[in-house]
């Protein structure tokens, strides 16, 4: 059993390549999430003409996506606490990437609305899981400022990229082109699955002590400092919960 360690040495931390790639993955996933959320206003005029929709019918699609995001935030938070942050995060990215591809083959607004809901389920789960995973790898003094800065930057970039994509692609390639772009986060799954281990804090909470220690040792080696991602877990009863994060 792990016991509390005396804090006899100052905690040092180095932004190794591991952390730089982790920040990039969280940033890109969150930016594409935000792009997904603001795409509908750009494509609705085209879709209303193509499918002869009235304004009420057109409102069903973004509403379904928002409702799905609410469901996904709660559902994936619980799943992340049960099977691990890394696996759950991979599944959320897979879900909203696949549904974006399916949306390009929708033949009417009913099918598109259904896929919007499931896309929202994936989007709603990705953000809390990604930031929970990030928090569990970072030292306490960097968590808040890093998450706030990364979150704001991802929102700005996601919204801007959505607007620019709509401006340049809609006139020449149609509304489906935006959803092909939004399926690109599926490529992040390769990095998440093969580059990043499970959170050592989650492993410790799940009773997998040996694996938690192995992951923590590898992170200490990569950061080249005294930082141990398990220090907080060993000296404090605080536990980060993905399901609590998803509820704000």
C-alpha positions as CSV (number, residue, x, y, z in Angstrom):
1,X,0.0,0.0,0.0
2,X,1.3,3.5,-0.8
3,X,2.0,5.7,2.1
4,X,2.4,9.5,2.3
5,X,5.9,10.7,1.5
6,X,7.4,13.6,3.3
7,X,7.8,16.7,1.1
8,X,11.5,17.0,1.8
9,X,12.5,18.2,-1.7
10,X,11.1,21.0,-3.8
11,X,8.9,19.9,-6.7
12,X,10.4,20.6,-10.1
13,X,8.7,20.2,-13.4
14,X,9.9,20.2,-17.0
15,X,7.7,20.5,-20.1
16,X,8.9,17.3,-21.8
17,X,7.8,16.1,-25.2
18,X,5.3,13.9,-23.4
19,X,3.5,16.9,-21.9
20,X,3.8,19.0,-25.1
21,X,2.0,16.2,-27.1
22,X,-0.5,15.8,-24.3
23,X,-1.3,19.5,-24.5
24,X,-1.6,19.3,-28.3
25,X,-4.0,16.4,-28.2
26,X,-6.2,18.0,-25.6
27,X,-6.1,21.3,-27.5
28,X,-6.9,19.8,-30.9
29,X,-9.7,17.6,-29.5
30,X,-11.3,20.5,-27.7
31,X,-10.9,22.8,-30.7
32,X,-12.6,20.3,-33.0
33,X,-15.3,19.9,-30.4
34,X,-16.0,23.6,-30.5
35,X,-15.9,23.6,-34.2
36,X,-18.6,20.9,-34.2
37,X,-20.8,23.0,-31.9
38,X,-20.9,26.1,-34.2
39,X,-21.1,24.4,-37.6
40,X,-24.9,24.2,-37.8
41,X,-25.5,28.0,-38.1
42,X,-23.3,28.0,-41.2
43,X,-24.8,25.1,-43.0
44,X,-28.5,25.5,-42.1
45,X,-29.3,27.9,-44.9
46,X,-28.0,25.4,-47.5
47,X,-29.7,22.4,-45.8
48,X,-33.0,24.3,-45.6
49,X,-32.9,24.8,-49.4
50,X,-31.7,21.3,-50.2
51,X,-34.3,19.5,-48.0
52,X,-37.0,22.2,-48.2
53,X,-37.1,22.7,-44.4
54,X,-38.9,25.3,-42.4
55,X,-37.3,27.2,-39.5
56,X,-38.8,24.8,-36.9
57,X,-37.4,21.7,-38.6
58,X,-34.1,23.4,-39.0
59,X,-33.9,24.1,-35.3
60,X,-34.2,20.4,-34.4
61,X,-30.6,19.6,-35.6
62,X,-28.6,22.0,-33.3
63,X,-31.0,21.3,-30.4
64,X,-30.4,17.5,-30.8
65,X,-26.7,18.2,-30.7
66,X,-26.9,20.2,-27.5
67,X,-29.1,17.7,-25.8
68,X,-26.7,15.0,-26.8
69,X,-23.8,17.0,-25.3
70,X,-25.6,17.2,-22.0
71,X,-26.2,13.4,-22.0
72,X,-22.6,12.7,-23.1
73,X,-21.1,14.8,-20.4
74,X,-22.8,12.8,-17.7
75,X,-22.6,9.4,-19.4
76,X,-18.9,9.6,-20.4
77,X,-18.0,11.0,-17.0
78,X,-19.4,7.9,-15.3
79,X,-17.7,5.6,-17.9
80,X,-14.4,7.4,-17.5
81,X,-14.5,6.7,-13.8
82,X,-15.1,3.0,-14.5
83,X,-12.9,2.0,-17.4
84,X,-10.3,4.8,-17.3
85,X,-9.9,8.2,-18.8
86,X,-7.7,7.1,-21.7
87,X,-10.1,4.4,-23.1
88,X,-13.2,6.6,-22.5
89,X,-11.6,9.6,-24.3
90,X,-10.7,7.4,-27.2
91,X,-14.3,6.2,-27.5
92,X,-15.7,9.8,-27.4
93,X,-13.4,10.9,-30.2
94,X,-14.3,7.8,-32.2
95,X,-18.0,8.5,-31.7
96,X,-18.1,12.1,-32.9
97,X,-15.6,11.4,-35.7
98,X,-17.7,8.5,-37.1
99,X,-21.0,10.4,-36.7
100,X,-19.5,13.3,-38.6
101,X,-18.8,10.9,-41.5
102,X,-22.3,9.4,-41.3
103,X,-23.8,12.9,-41.5
104,X,-22.3,13.4,-44.9
105,X,-24.5,10.5,-46.1
106,X,-27.7,11.6,-44.5
107,X,-30.6,11.7,-46.9
108,X,-33.1,13.8,-44.9
109,X,-33.2,16.0,-41.8
110,X,-34.6,13.3,-39.6
111,X,-31.6,11.1,-40.1
112,X,-29.3,14.1,-39.8
113,X,-31.0,15.1,-36.5
114,X,-30.5,11.6,-35.0
115,X,-26.8,11.7,-36.0
116,X,-26.5,15.2,-34.5
117,X,-27.6,13.8,-31.1
118,X,-25.0,11.0,-31.2
119,X,-22.3,13.5,-32.4
120,X,-23.3,15.6,-29.4
121,X,-22.9,12.6,-27.0
122,X,-19.3,12.3,-28.2
123,X,-18.5,16.0,-28.1
124,X,-20.1,16.3,-24.6
125,X,-17.9,13.6,-23.2
126,X,-14.6,14.6,-24.8
127,X,-14.0,17.9,-23.1
128,X,-14.5,16.8,-19.4
129,X,-12.5,13.6,-20.0
130,X,-9.6,15.4,-21.8
131,X,-9.3,18.0,-19.1
132,X,-9.6,15.4,-16.3
133,X,-6.8,13.4,-17.9
134,X,-4.7,16.5,-18.3
135,X,-5.3,17.5,-14.6
136,X,-4.2,14.1,-13.4
137,X,-0.9,14.3,-15.2
138,X,-0.1,17.9,-14.2
139,X,1.3,19.2,-10.9
140,X,-1.2,21.0,-8.7
141,X,0.3,24.5,-9.2
142,X,0.0,24.3,-13.0
143,X,-3.5,22.7,-13.4
144,X,-5.8,25.7,-13.2
145,X,-3.8,28.1,-15.3
146,X,-3.0,25.5,-17.9
147,X,-6.6,24.3,-18.2
148,X,-8.0,27.8,-18.4
149,X,-5.5,29.0,-21.0
150,X,-5.9,25.8,-23.1
151,X,-9.7,25.9,-22.9
152,X,-10.0,29.5,-24.0
153,X,-7.5,29.1,-26.8
154,X,-9.3,25.9,-28.1
155,X,-12.7,27.8,-28.1
156,X,-11.3,30.7,-30.1
157,X,-9.4,28.5,-32.6
158,X,-12.4,26.1,-33.0
159,X,-14.9,28.9,-33.6
160,X,-12.5,30.7,-36.0
161,X,-11.6,27.6,-37.9
162,X,-15.3,26.8,-38.3
163,X,-16.0,30.2,-39.7
164,X,-13.1,30.2,-42.1
165,X,-13.9,26.7,-43.3
166,X,-17.5,27.7,-43.9
167,X,-16.4,30.9,-45.8
168,X,-14.0,29.1,-48.1
169,X,-15.5,25.6,-48.5
170,X,-19.3,26.1,-48.5
171,X,-19.4,28.0,-51.9
172,X,-17.2,25.4,-53.7
173,X,-17.6,22.1,-51.9
174,X,-21.0,22.3,-50.1
175,X,-21.9,21.7,-46.5
176,X,-20.7,18.1,-46.4
177,X,-17.1,19.2,-46.7
178,X,-17.2,20.7,-43.2
179,X,-18.1,17.3,-41.7
180,X,-15.3,15.6,-43.5
181,X,-12.9,18.0,-41.8
182,X,-14.6,17.4,-38.5
183,X,-13.9,13.7,-38.8
184,X,-10.1,14.4,-38.7
185,X,-9.9,14.0,-34.8
186,X,-10.1,10.3,-35.4
187,X,-6.4,10.5,-36.1
188,X,-5.9,11.7,-32.5
189,X,-7.0,8.2,-31.3
190,X,-3.7,6.8,-32.6
191,X,-1.7,9.2,-30.3
192,X,-4.0,8.6,-27.3
193,X,-4.0,4.8,-27.6
194,X,-0.3,4.3,-28.3
195,X,1.5,7.4,-26.9
196,X,-0.3,8.0,-23.6
197,X,-0.7,5.6,-20.7
198,X,-3.6,5.6,-18.4
199,X,-3.6,8.3,-15.7
200,X,-1.6,7.1,-12.7
201,X,-4.0,8.8,-10.4
202,X,-6.9,6.8,-11.9
203,X,-4.8,3.6,-11.7
204,X,-4.1,4.2,-8.1
205,X,-7.8,4.9,-7.3
206,X,-8.7,1.7,-9.2
207,X,-6.4,-0.4,-7.1
208,X,-3.8,-1.0,-9.8
209,X,-0.9,0.1,-7.7
210,X,1.9,-1.6,-9.5
211,X,0.9,-0.1,-12.9
212,X,0.4,3.3,-11.3
213,X,3.9,3.3,-9.9
214,X,5.3,2.1,-13.3
215,X,3.6,5.0,-15.2
216,X,4.6,7.5,-12.5
217,X,8.2,6.4,-12.8
218,X,8.2,6.8,-16.5
219,X,6.8,10.3,-16.2
220,X,9.5,11.2,-13.7
221,X,12.1,10.0,-16.1
222,X,10.6,12.0,-19.0
223,X,10.2,15.2,-17.1
224,X,13.8,15.0,-15.8
225,X,12.8,16.5,-12.4
226,X,11.4,15.7,-9.0
227,X,7.8,15.8,-10.0
228,X,5.8,12.7,-9.2
229,X,2.2,12.7,-10.5
230,X,1.2,10.5,-7.5
231,X,2.4,13.0,-4.9
232,X,-1.0,14.7,-4.6
233,X,-2.8,11.4,-4.5
234,X,-0.5,10.1,-1.7
235,X,-0.6,13.2,0.5
236,X,-4.1,14.4,0.0
237,X,-7.5,12.7,0.1
238,X,-8.6,14.7,-3.0
239,X,-9.7,12.6,-5.9
240,X,-10.5,13.9,-9.3
241,X,-13.6,12.4,-10.8
242,X,-14.5,12.6,-14.4
243,X,-18.2,12.4,-13.7
244,X,-17.9,15.3,-11.3
245,X,-15.9,17.3,-13.8
246,X,-18.6,16.7,-16.5
247,X,-21.1,18.3,-14.2
248,X,-19.0,21.4,-13.7
